[in-house]
């Protein structure tokens, strides 16, 4: 082909010869042009592929960071919104204000106070002796003790002036009914039992929750 090109170049005797010579030059340059163009396309494809890889890596990193942020946020929300009754139980059990769990785990026993019920005492009979069992102190500000005889209901209080008076014995805290402590229920402003053989109903609640125990006691 070089020989042909040389021959054409050596005989540019006419305009037609010049045109033929240019055609040969174009034909000879065409393979090189194709090669250069293909190389350029390959470079562009490689650059585009690299960009895809970079974008994919950036997206992966963003997804990992978002996942970590979401986990931390949800964990914090769960911690701050969870039920704190367990911590309240721990703090309240020390001061006797734990009304929910204490009512469930505490109980009391009731027995006759061995003080004969009669009219002569003029409403001063000691009727019932009760002992608290369990692990929590019950604050008197949350405790409600009532006695009932027939259709009559009497409220007991550690402060005098009610129909029934509560007297503590052997406890160290006057503001709470402590486990193991005895209390005595006596007639206050009302005569609850006027004769021996008086069946007295008993109800004890702590913060509105019923405390388990004897529901009645025969007073002699």
ZILIN-V746083 format. One line per field, one symbol per residue. ss: DSSP state (h for helix, s for strand, l for the rest). Layout:
ss: ???
//
This chain:
ss: lhhhhhhhhhllllhhhhhhhhhhhhhhhhhhhhhhhhhhhhhhhhhhhhhhhhhhhhhhhhhhhhhhhhhhhhhhhhhhhlllhhhhhhhhhhhllllhhhhhhlsssssslllllllllllllssssssssllllsslllsssssssllssssssllllllssssssllllllssllllssssssllllllllllsssssssssllsslssllssssl
//
